[in-house]
Amino acid sequence: MTCLAPWQAQFCKSFQLPFGYVTQVQKTLAWLDKTMEQSEAPLIVAISGCQGSGKSTLSAYMVAYLRENGVLAESVSIDDFYLSQCQRKALASNYHPAFETRGAPGTHDVRGAIQVLQSFKSNEPFVLPRFDKSTDNPFPESAWTRVSNPIDVLIIEGWFLGIPAQPQALLAEACNQFEVHQDATSEYRKQVNEFLALDYQYLFSLFDKLLYLNGNSFEHVYNWRLEQEQKLVMKTGKGMDHKQVQEFIQSYQRLTQWGIEQLPELCDLELVLDATRNVKAVADKNK
């Protein structure tokens, strides 16, 4: 049995994780240590992976580990850059009704995200926004994280980080009922792809390292996302039910599956997960 440091035990307790989680991510921390040795600060590490794959938990654990070892670190999610409901309604009016629902490329303040990463790289003060999923709007700015002094590492996580735009030929055929009924002309997925091909790729180019949590199958996403929503309901009293989750994740399917196909070849570290999110294999692509 692994002997845990007090901070590790407290982390597992706070995040309701089995103590075995510490063993699961040991190789990830070894990779992070090696990356720190071989790189100069400030360092941007991106964590990508399908919904519910454990990105937020791993991001928080890596920050806790770094701070425990005297490294100044912060984290943010691409979800924290979601546009407000009002802004997404305007987006939906200009492009397609589906943009009113947060999630896809186009529903984020991506230029704001770029500015944050550029400020971090330049050792300038920056502000990390925070998004309240229970209200579907950003938290008040008073709740955002202000970083006044230079830090060493910034971790950004998100479900489609690092994914390239799809070739146009792949956009023609619908991949699920959402696309059949709500995007019959493929207008929405083409616009999402266009957004992804522009500012988002520039955002991705600012990453120093990309870690990919490979869930292997979109079938796992429903169970993992439902688990997230159930925790959100317990915490805030608000969240999606079974049917809402099933409908919600369909808009994520196309890029999630594209990521499963593409990201193992593009990432720096791949963690292969089983259906219960246990790490089956770790592949360091930079060896």
C-alpha positions as CSV (number, residue, x, y, z in Angstrom):
1,M,0.0,0.0,0.0
2,T,1.3,3.4,-1.0
3,C,2.2,5.6,2.0
4,L,0.6,9.0,1.4
5,A,1.9,12.4,2.3
6,P,-0.5,14.4,4.4
7,W,-1.4,16.7,1.4
8,Q,-2.1,13.7,-0.8
9,A,-4.4,12.2,1.8
10,Q,-6.2,15.5,2.2
11,F,-6.5,15.9,-1.6
12,C,-8.1,12.4,-1.9
13,K,-10.5,13.2,0.9
14,S,-11.5,16.6,-0.5
15,F,-12.1,15.2,-4.0
16,Q,-13.7,12.0,-2.7
17,L,-11.0,9.8,-4.4
18,P,-9.7,6.4,-3.4
19,F,-6.1,6.6,-2.1
20,G,-5.2,4.5,-5.1
21,Y,-5.5,7.6,-7.3
22,V,-2.1,8.7,-6.0
23,T,-0.5,5.5,-7.5
24,Q,-2.5,6.0,-10.7
25,V,-0.9,9.3,-11.5
26,Q,2.7,8.7,-10.2
27,K,4.0,8.3,-13.8
28,T,2.3,11.6,-14.7
29,L,4.1,13.4,-12.0
30,A,7.4,11.8,-13.0
31,W,6.7,13.1,-16.5
32,L,5.9,16.5,-15.1
33,D,9.2,16.6,-13.1
34,K,11.1,15.7,-16.3
35,T,9.3,18.4,-18.2
36,M,10.2,20.9,-15.6
37,E,13.8,19.9,-15.7
38,Q,14.0,20.2,-19.5
39,S,11.9,23.4,-19.9
40,E,12.2,27.0,-18.8
41,A,9.5,28.7,-16.8
42,P,6.9,30.0,-17.5
43,L,5.5,26.7,-18.7
44,I,2.0,26.0,-20.1
45,V,0.7,22.5,-19.7
46,A,-2.6,21.6,-21.4
47,I,-4.7,18.6,-20.3
48,S,-7.2,17.3,-22.9
49,G,-9.7,14.5,-22.8
50,C,-13.4,13.8,-23.2
51,Q,-16.0,14.9,-20.7
52,G,-15.7,13.3,-17.3
53,S,-12.3,11.8,-18.0
54,G,-10.8,13.4,-14.9
55,K,-9.1,16.5,-16.4
56,S,-10.2,18.9,-13.6
57,T,-9.1,16.4,-10.9
58,L,-5.7,15.8,-12.5
59,S,-5.2,19.5,-13.1
60,A,-5.9,20.2,-9.4
61,Y,-3.6,17.4,-8.3
62,M,-0.8,18.6,-10.4
63,V,-1.1,22.2,-9.1
64,A,-1.2,20.8,-5.5
65,Y,1.9,18.7,-6.2
66,L,3.8,21.6,-7.7
67,R,2.9,24.0,-4.9
68,E,3.9,21.4,-2.3
69,N,7.3,21.4,-4.0
70,G,7.7,25.1,-4.1
71,V,6.6,25.7,-7.7
72,L,4.2,28.6,-8.2
73,A,1.3,27.2,-10.2
74,E,-2.3,28.0,-11.2
75,S,-4.9,26.2,-13.3
76,V,-7.9,27.2,-15.4
77,S,-10.4,25.3,-17.6
78,I,-11.4,26.3,-21.1
79,D,-14.9,26.0,-19.6
80,D,-14.1,29.1,-17.5
81,F,-13.9,31.1,-20.7
82,Y,-17.5,30.2,-21.8
83,L,-19.5,33.2,-23.0
84,S,-22.5,34.3,-21.0
85,Q,-26.0,33.2,-21.9
86,C,-26.7,36.6,-23.4
87,Q,-23.5,36.4,-25.6
88,R,-24.4,32.9,-26.7
89,K,-27.9,34.0,-27.7
90,A,-26.3,36.6,-29.9
91,L,-24.0,34.0,-31.4
92,A,-27.0,31.7,-32.0
93,S,-28.8,34.6,-33.8
94,N,-25.8,35.2,-36.0
95,Y,-24.9,31.6,-36.9
96,H,-27.1,28.7,-35.7
97,P,-29.5,28.1,-32.7
98,A,-27.2,25.3,-31.3
99,F,-24.6,27.9,-30.3
100,E,-26.9,29.0,-27.5
101,T,-25.8,25.9,-25.7
102,R,-22.3,26.1,-24.2
103,G,-19.7,23.5,-25.2
104,A,-18.5,23.7,-28.8
105,P,-15.7,25.9,-30.2
106,G,-17.3,29.3,-30.7
107,T,-18.9,29.4,-27.3
108,H,-15.8,30.6,-25.5
109,D,-14.0,33.9,-25.2
110,V,-11.1,32.4,-27.0
111,R,-9.3,35.7,-27.5
112,G,-9.6,36.3,-23.8
113,A,-8.0,32.9,-23.2
114,I,-5.2,33.8,-25.7
115,Q,-4.6,37.1,-23.8
116,V,-4.3,35.2,-20.5
117,L,-1.7,32.8,-21.9
118,Q,0.3,35.5,-23.5
119,S,0.3,37.6,-20.3
120,F,1.4,34.5,-18.3
121,K,4.2,33.9,-20.8
122,S,5.3,37.6,-20.5
123,N,5.3,37.5,-16.7
124,E,2.6,40.1,-16.7
125,P,-0.4,40.2,-14.3
126,F,-3.5,38.4,-15.5
127,V,-7.0,37.3,-14.4
128,L,-8.4,33.8,-14.6
129,P,-12.2,33.9,-15.2
130,R,-14.4,31.4,-13.5
131,F,-17.7,30.0,-14.9
132,D,-20.7,28.8,-12.8
133,K,-22.2,25.8,-14.6
134,S,-25.1,25.8,-12.1
135,T,-26.3,29.2,-13.4
136,D,-24.8,28.8,-16.9
137,N,-23.1,32.1,-16.6
138,P,-19.7,33.4,-15.5
139,F,-19.2,34.0,-11.8
140,P,-19.1,37.7,-10.8
141,E,-15.6,39.1,-11.5
142,S,-15.0,39.4,-7.8
143,A,-14.8,35.6,-7.7
144,W,-12.2,35.4,-10.5
145,T,-8.6,34.6,-9.7
146,R,-6.2,37.5,-10.0
147,V,-2.5,36.6,-10.5
148,S,-0.5,39.7,-9.8
149,N,3.0,38.2,-9.5
150,P,4.8,35.9,-12.0
151,I,4.2,32.2,-11.6
152,D,6.1,29.2,-13.0
153,V,3.4,26.9,-14.4
154,L,-0.1,27.4,-15.8
155,I,-2.3,24.3,-16.4
156,I,-5.2,24.7,-18.7
157,E,-7.7,21.8,-19.2
158,G,-10.5,21.2,-21.7
159,W,-12.4,18.6,-23.6
160,F,-11.1,19.5,-27.1
161,L,-7.8,21.2,-26.4
162,G,-5.2,20.3,-29.1
163,I,-7.7,18.9,-31.6
164,P,-7.2,20.0,-35.2
165,A,-10.0,21.1,-37.5
166,Q,-11.6,18.3,-39.5
167,P,-11.2,17.9,-43.2
168,Q,-14.4,19.3,-45.0
169,A,-15.2,15.8,-46.4
170,L,-15.8,14.4,-43.0
171,L,-18.4,17.0,-42.2
172,A,-20.9,15.8,-44.8
173,E,-22.3,12.8,-42.9
174,A,-24.2,13.2,-39.6
175,C,-22.8,11.3,-36.7
176,N,-25.8,11.2,-34.4
177,Q,-29.5,12.2,-34.0
178,F,-28.6,15.7,-32.9
179,E,-26.9,16.3,-36.3
180,V,-29.7,14.6,-38.2
181,H,-32.5,16.7,-36.7
182,Q,-30.8,19.9,-35.6
183,D,-28.1,20.2,-38.2
184,A,-29.5,18.6,-41.3
185,T,-27.7,21.0,-43.6
186,S,-24.4,20.6,-41.7
187,E,-24.3,24.4,-41.2
188,Y,-23.6,24.1,-37.5
189,R,-20.8,21.6,-37.6
190,K,-19.2,23.5,-40.5
191,Q,-19.2,26.7,-38.4
192,V,-17.9,24.9,-35.3
193,N,-15.1,23.5,-37.5
194,E,-14.3,27.0,-38.9
195,F,-14.1,28.5,-35.4
196,L,-11.8,25.6,-34.4
197,A,-9.6,26.2,-37.4
198,L,-8.9,29.8,-36.5
199,D,-8.3,31.4,-33.1
200,Y,-8.5,28.1,-31.3
201,Q,-5.5,26.7,-33.2
202,Y,-3.5,29.8,-32.3
203,L,-4.5,29.2,-28.6
204,F,-3.3,25.6,-28.9
205,S,0.0,26.8,-30.4
206,L,0.8,28.6,-27.1
207,F,0.8,25.2,-25.2
208,D,4.3,24.0,-24.2
209,K,3.1,20.4,-23.5
210,L,-0.2,18.6,-24.2
211,L,-1.3,15.7,-22.0
212,Y,-4.2,13.6,-23.3
213,L,-6.6,11.5,-21.2
214,N,-7.7,9.0,-23.8
215,G,-11.2,7.6,-22.8
216,N,-11.0,5.4,-25.9
217,S,-14.8,5.4,-26.5
218,F,-17.6,7.9,-26.6
219,E,-19.8,5.4,-24.9
220,H,-18.0,6.2,-21.6
221,V,-18.8,9.9,-21.9
222,Y,-22.5,9.5,-20.9
223,N,-21.7,7.7,-17.6
224,W,-18.9,10.0,-16.8
225,R,-20.9,13.2,-17.6
226,L,-23.9,11.9,-15.6
227,E,-21.6,11.4,-12.6
228,Q,-20.4,15.0,-12.9
229,E,-24.0,16.3,-13.0
230,Q,-25.0,14.2,-10.0
231,K,-22.2,15.7,-8.0
232,L,-23.2,19.2,-9.2
233,V,-26.7,18.6,-8.0
234,M,-25.5,17.4,-4.6
235,K,-23.3,20.5,-4.3
236,T,-25.6,23.2,-5.8
237,G,-29.0,21.7,-6.1
238,K,-28.8,22.3,-9.9
239,G,-27.8,20.1,-12.8
240,M,-28.9,18.0,-15.7
241,D,-30.9,14.8,-15.4
242,H,-30.4,11.6,-17.4
243,K,-32.3,12.7,-20.5
244,Q,-30.7,16.2,-20.5
245,V,-27.2,14.7,-20.3
246,Q,-27.9,12.3,-23.1
247,E,-29.0,15.1,-25.4
248,F,-26.3,17.5,-24.2
249,I,-23.3,15.2,-25.0
250,Q,-24.4,14.6,-28.6
251,S,-23.1,18.0,-29.6
252,Y,-19.7,16.9,-28.2
253,Q,-19.6,13.5,-30.0
254,R,-18.1,14.5,-33.4
255,L,-15.0,16.3,-31.9
256,T,-14.6,13.8,-29.1
257,Q,-14.3,10.9,-31.6
258,W,-12.0,13.0,-33.8
259,G,-9.8,13.7,-30.8
260,I,-9.6,9.9,-29.9
261,E,-8.4,9.4,-33.5
262,Q,-6.0,12.4,-33.7
263,L,-4.6,13.3,-30.2
264,P,-2.6,10.2,-29.5
265,E,-0.3,11.2,-32.3
266,L,-0.3,14.9,-31.3
267,C,0.1,14.8,-27.5
268,D,3.3,14.7,-25.4
269,L,1.9,12.3,-22.8
270,E,-1.1,9.9,-23.3
271,L,-2.9,8.3,-20.4
272,V,-5.1,5.4,-21.6
273,L,-8.2,5.0,-19.5
274,D,-10.6,2.1,-19.0
275,A,-14.4,2.4,-18.4
276,T,-13.9,3.3,-14.7
277,R,-11.2,5.9,-15.5
278,N,-8.3,3.8,-14.2
279,V,-5.1,4.4,-16.1
280,K,-4.4,1.3,-18.2
281,A,-1.2,2.6,-19.9
282,V,1.0,5.7,-20.0
283,A,2.8,6.7,-23.2
284,D,5.5,9.4,-23.2
285,K,5.6,10.5,-26.8
286,N,8.9,12.5,-26.3
287,K,11.1,9.6,-25.4
